[in-house]
Structures are given as structure tokens and as C-alpha cells.
Amino acid sequence: MLGVRLTEREEEEIKKLVGAGLYVSVSEFIRESVRKNLGTLKAIQIRNVSKSVAKKEIFDYMKKHKEAYASDISEELGLDLDIVFSVLKELNSKGIVE
């Protein structure tokens, strides 16, 4: 079991939500909040690959997705964000991606 320290204001806000019937209990609110955050925050495994391998993977990814944020590419391919930016800049200068 874990203990958590909240400010009085946070505790009162949670109790208001419970009182309004949005949650069965304070524990349920905390449990759901933790689960929600665990679902959205995840560790990214960065693979150690050469720039040429990264370039091919990013090129293939962009052929399939047409539009993507560098952070999405980094996360989905497990590539360092600096390498992704470098490769995208290079591909952009060659007119391969915008």
C-alpha cells in the first residue's frame, strides 16, 4: 500500500468530486488518476542504431504515415530524438519530406 500527501485544497477538491457522485470514494479517484497517468506516460526504449539505419527507418515510416511529429517517430521507432531531427532536416533539404 502506498501513502500520498496532498494539500488541503487538493483533498477538498477530490472530496467535492466524490460528494457529487463522480467517484465512489477518494481511493477510487486516486486509483483512477494513477492508472490514467500510467497509461499516458511510458518509458521509451532508445535503440542504438547508425544514422544510415535510422535514415532508412524514418524514410520508410514517412512513406506510410505522410505526416508525423518527430517525437512520434522517435517513440514508435525507438530512435534518439536528436537523430530523428537530424535525419528529417537532411531529408527535408533533399526535398524528400516537408
N, C-alpha and C positions, 0 to 999 in steps of 0.2 A: 504494500500500500504506500502511496506517495502523499506527502503533505504539501500544501501550497499556501503561500502567503499572499493575500490580496489586500488592496487598500479598502478602507471603509466604503468609499464610493463604488468601487467595483463590486463589492459584496452586495451593496444595496441595489445596484442595477440588476444583478443576477436575481436577487430575491423578487424584484418587480416582475421580471420575466416569468419566474416560477409562479408568482401570485396571479399573473394574467393568464395562467394555464398553458403557456407556450412550452414549458418543460415540467416534468413530474416532480423534479427535485433539483437542488443545487448540484448534487452529484451528477445527475443526468446532463445538466448543462455543461459542466466541466468535462465530462467524458466525451460528449459530442464535439465540444470545441477542440479537444486534443485530437480526436480522430480526424476531424476536418483538416487540422493543420498537418498532421502526419501524412494525410493523403495528398496535400498540395506541396509539401516540402520533402524533397527526396534527394539523397546524395547522388551525385553524378560520378560515374567511373570514367576517368580520363585515360584513354589508351595512348601508349607511346608509339606513334607511327611517324614515318618520314613525311616530309612535306609533299613529296610526289604521290604517296599513297593517299594522303589527306585530300590532295587536289582531285584525284580520280573519284574518291568517295563523295566529295562535295559536288563535283560536276554531275555525277550520277544522281545524287539527291535532288539537285536543282532541275534535272530533266524530268523527274517525277512530280515535283512539287510546284514548279513555276515561280512561286513566291514563298519566301521564308525569312524569318529573322535569324540573324547569326546565332543568337542564343539557342534557338530551336535546333539548328543544325548541330551546334556543339553538344547539346544534350542528347539528341537522338543518335548521333554517330559516335559519341564518346570522345570528341576531339577537343583539344585545348582551344579556348575562345580566341586567343591571340593568333593561333594558326588559322582558324576559320576566317578571321578578319583579313589576314594577310592573303590567303588564297582568294577570297571574294574580291579583294581590291585588285589582285592580279587578273582574275577572270573578267572583272569589270573593265579594266584598261584594255583588254583584248576584245571587248565587245561581246563576250560570251554570256555575261549576266549583266543586269542593270543594277 
